[in-house]
Amino acid sequence: MLVLTRRCGEAVTIGPDIRVVVLGTKGGQVRLGIEAPKTVDVHRDEVQARILNENQLAAQTRAIPIEAFRHLVPRTRRRAR
């Protein structure tokens, strides 16, 4: 782990296109701004953990045959021309 000290307004660059800027501090909290391409997902750790957990649960779910859902859609009658 790289440990850095940054002041408000200073930044850290990760790779060629991700930049983390210290926006301010208040109490024991630090406000960060993260500039990254739209193709890069940026989440808080607790959100990322929940996403991974939900994906694992979804991958374990058995497939349900489409026939099981057919009764949910009302049948439409053809109109006479």
C-alpha positions as CSV (number, residue, x, y, z in Angstrom):
1,M,0.0,0.0,0.0
2,L,1.3,3.4,-0.9
3,V,0.6,6.0,1.8
4,L,0.7,9.7,0.8
5,T,0.0,13.0,2.5
6,R,-2.0,15.5,0.5
7,R,-3.4,18.9,1.3
8,C,-6.7,20.3,0.1
9,G,-6.6,20.9,-3.6
10,E,-3.7,18.4,-4.2
11,A,-4.2,15.3,-6.2
12,V,-2.9,11.8,-6.9
13,T,-2.9,10.3,-10.4
14,I,-3.5,6.6,-10.9
15,G,-2.4,5.3,-14.3
16,P,-2.9,7.6,-17.2
17,D,-6.5,8.6,-16.7
18,I,-7.6,8.4,-13.1
19,R,-7.1,11.4,-10.8
20,V,-8.1,11.6,-7.1
21,V,-8.3,15.2,-5.7
22,V,-8.6,16.1,-2.0
23,L,-11.5,18.5,-1.9
24,G,-11.5,19.2,1.8
25,T,-11.5,17.8,5.3
26,K,-14.0,18.2,8.1
27,G,-13.7,16.5,11.5
28,G,-12.4,13.1,10.8
29,Q,-13.6,12.9,7.2
30,V,-11.9,13.6,3.9
31,R,-13.8,14.7,0.8
32,L,-12.4,13.2,-2.3
33,G,-13.1,14.0,-6.0
34,I,-12.4,11.2,-8.4
35,E,-11.9,11.9,-12.1
36,A,-12.1,8.7,-14.2
37,P,-13.3,7.6,-17.6
38,K,-17.0,6.6,-17.8
39,T,-15.8,3.1,-18.6
40,V,-14.3,2.8,-15.1
41,D,-16.7,1.9,-12.3
42,V,-16.0,3.9,-9.1
43,H,-17.8,2.7,-5.9
44,R,-17.3,3.0,-2.2
45,D,-15.9,-0.3,-0.7
46,E,-19.2,-1.2,1.0
47,V,-21.2,-0.7,-2.3
48,Q,-18.6,-2.8,-4.3
49,A,-18.9,-5.6,-1.7
50,R,-22.7,-5.6,-2.1
51,I,-22.5,-5.6,-5.9
52,L,-20.2,-8.6,-5.8
53,N,-22.4,-10.4,-3.4
54,E,-25.5,-9.7,-5.5
55,N,-23.7,-10.9,-8.6
56,Q,-22.7,-14.2,-6.9
57,L,-26.3,-14.8,-5.7
58,A,-27.6,-14.1,-9.2
59,A,-25.1,-16.6,-10.7
60,Q,-26.3,-19.3,-8.3
61,T,-29.9,-18.8,-9.1
62,R,-31.3,-21.5,-11.4
63,A,-32.8,-20.5,-14.7
64,I,-36.6,-20.5,-14.8
65,P,-38.2,-21.7,-18.0
66,I,-40.1,-19.0,-20.0
67,E,-43.3,-21.1,-19.8
68,A,-43.5,-20.3,-16.1
69,F,-44.1,-16.6,-17.0
70,R,-46.5,-17.1,-19.9
71,H,-49.6,-16.9,-17.6
72,L,-48.5,-13.4,-16.5
73,V,-49.0,-11.9,-20.0
74,P,-52.6,-11.6,-21.1
75,R,-53.3,-13.1,-24.5
76,T,-54.3,-10.6,-27.1
77,R,-57.1,-11.3,-29.6
78,R,-56.5,-10.8,-33.2
79,R,-58.7,-8.1,-34.7
80,A,-60.9,-8.9,-37.7
81,R,-60.0,-6.8,-40.8
